[in-house]
């Protein structure tokens, strides 16, 4: 099994999922592969010709562009519009799946962070943001605000979530958290020490929760700034831990 992305050095999935494969005696090992965006289609064709490749995880920046390369898509992927796992099916075809949203919610629940009837602010409008928005709505969030530099991309998520749930739960807004809100950085800002912060930390107040999708570093500059203001923080490593068990089961369902 592989995990593809660019950059890829930050990927935590291999070490975590390999422990699960080893514990259950599965003859599967996960390795990271750096795949530049302009080479995705070429490398994808090469991966498909590797008969002992059971599938691969997908991280930035490929979660949405990979959609057109899959032979088929799970209904959740079609609903969300982003793929983060591809499995080689029994007939050899590549089918896209989505575990980001489920993994993120499981991570919150494992750490007793409230979702039900709570307002949420998601910063970013990429594949992870889409999946998390749907998962939070399913978990009973009161409202979901999507903030993104490109308003049109945020509006697409809002329209999709509201249409799917048949009510107005999502809206486009600014990156200004409200009291007691669940604030989620779903951008790549934080991977590097010199990245800009996705929001003004002086807007953070106790009672809020600041959560990341970034797992490396486990404590980003945003989380450090939030913690210094006595705000509850939640590392992106919990999203990885929340989904790797599901992904391992999914792969072993066919390829144990």
Protein Blocks (a to p, Z undefined) as FASTA:
>chain_A
ZZddddfklpmklmmmmmmmmmnopacddddddddfklmmmmmmmmmmmmklgbdcdddf
klmmmmmmpmbdcfklmmnopafbdcddfkopacdddfklmmmmmmmmmnopafbhpacd
dedjbfklmmmmmmmmmnopabdcdddfblmlmmmmmmmmmmmnopafbccddfddcehi
acddfbfbhjbmkbccfbdfklpcehiacddfbfbdfbdfklmmmmmnopacddfklmmm
mmmmmmmmmmmmmmZZ
